Amino acid sequence: MTPNDHFEYRNLPAGESWNLVASLLYQDSSLLADLCPDARVGWSFEELFPHDLVIDLNAAADDVHVGSIEGWIANWGSALLTREHGDGRLCCCTFRVTDTYGEHPTATTLVNRLIRTL
């Protein structure tokens, strides 16, 4: 992700990682309700899993649509969130949807919902 003034990111290893073995992406959002069978983000997101997460989260102000934790509930981050900014809202999606839109059904559905909803 490109550094900016609105979100702080942490890079995730692109290959295998022992830290990520004990990590979990979870969701509680109508944007993903029928894309995930439960609160876990699973196989429908294969090839879309993020290489970066937003880490400067504010639980009281941010709408975390997809969260991430590692180990014993450490290193909280988000792959999809919205945040108030000025008179509007910003959305950050670190799922790798840009190269798969139109070809990957989950990527296409998610981007279409983000455009329609936000």
C-alpha positions, 0 to 999 in steps of 0.5 A: 500500500502507498503510505498516506496521511489517512491510514497507517499500514503494516506489511504482511509476508507474501509467503509462508509465515509462522506469525500468520499461521496463528492469525485470523481474518474475521468479518461482521459486515453486511458487505460480506454476509453471503460471501462468508459462511460465518464470521471467518473470512475463508476460501471464497477470498482465495487469491484476494488475501491482503499483503497489508493491513491498516493498523491505526484502528480506532474501535470507537470511530472506525467501522471495521468490516474485516478485522485481523488478529494474530496469536493471542489477540495481538496485532489487531488490524483491518483489511476493510474499514471505513472511517469518517473524514471531513464531511464524508467517509474514506474506505480502505480495502487491502484485499487484492481486488484490483487485478481480479475484478471481473474475473474473480466472483468474490472480488467483483461482488465486493467491489460492486457492493463497495461502490453501491454502498459507499 
